[in-house]
Amino acid sequence: MALTYPDVMTLVWVLWATSFLLTALRGFLRWHSQRHIYADDYFVFFGLLTLTGLSVVITKVLPQFFLAGGYAKAAMLDPTTPLPLPAAEFSQRTQTALKLMFSQMLLFWTTLWAAKFSILFFFRRLVNGLPKYIKAWWACFIVVSLLYLACILSNFLTCQPLTKYWSATGCSDPEDLVRADASIKFATAADVVADVLIMVLPLHLLRKLQVSARQKFGLAVIFSLGTIIVAFAFARLAQVTKATSAAARDPTTIAEGPVLLSTWSHIESSVSVIVATLPAFRYLINENVGRTIGPSGVAGYGNSRDKDTSTRSRAKRVLSTRHKSSMRLHSSERSGTRSEEWGSETELKSMDGIGKNVDYGVAHAPHAL
């Protein structure tokens, strides 16, 4: 095994701490800027909760697999090598570890999909009031939900009968390993398809959105964050299938599969939670996009401020600027409502072009005596 138990534990809890800090910061920024928590925030919080459970389970389960792996290699070199524990205790600990592995996979898929739903509901608020996009969103939501159920179901069908999963030998027969290999490939495909659907969904909206190129680039980055999760999904698949194939050829490496599966499952889960928190930090991409409250009390994109100019001919001129702006879409749809997004009151309306209303008021003060 390339990594030792302390190495894996350090990796697991550093990733968890990073996810926790970013999630807490996201919640603070959301509440500080809007005094409101949205559905996408709750999904991130739930994802952190399941990630915490996953981290605890991995911490509990891996010592037994490292112990079993070390014994298997020693026994291959010297068949008289005694068990590291009494036989009954060793068997009981192995069964407990396999049961925890089963629950670990349920936590893994739930964490991944919590992050996906967070990004999906983030987009849902952005298109609020645009019927065509709402219908597309519901279609995507249903497909993503079904893919989640398919991944959960695959976990129950990998080992037949199910009780064999946590028997003393586990699912270590050749046909079980083949089925496990097929299961992880199917589940990874479902994972990737869900991410691609979520990324493709806003492309049509982004193409028609009438904003600056810089703002459009920022939106494109936000909508394409799923590619990071996809990359880690393929990395996890490659590592786990490699371990499964090695176990089929060399039984002494049978314990390496659960270790790699646990490690890469936690890595992908942590990355998914981290990625789901990033939309709250979009101002790092475009410092000009943000929540601005002008003298009129209207929030929108751009700057709204009072300007005082110097006196001329002993006259004081006070310039008060009220600035409202809204992002609008080219669309045949004629219904549109305000959608609070990007930490501001952003209007995505089905109207042509980009509208901008600016009211100026000029008042002259009496000449000074």
Buried (B, 14 or more C-beta within 10 A) or exposed (E): BEBEBEEBBEBBBEBBEBBBEBBEEBBEBBEEBBEEEBBBBBBBBBBBBBBBBBBBBBBEBBEBBBBBBBBBBBBEEEEEBEEEBEEEEBBEBBBBBBEBBBBBBBBBBBBBBBBBBBBBBBBBBBBBBBBBBBEBBEEBBEBBBEBBEBBBEBBBEBBEEEEBBBBEEBBBEEEBBEBBBEBBBBBBBBBBBBBEBBBEBBEBBBEEBBBBEEBBEBBBBBBEBBEBBBEBBEBBBEBBBEBBBBBBEEEBBBBBBBBBBBBBBBBBBBBBBBBBBBBBBBBEBBEEBBBBEBEBEBBBBBEBEEEEEEEEEEEBBEEBBBBBBBBBBEBEBEEBEBBBBBBBBBBBBBBEEBBEEEEEEEEEEEEEE
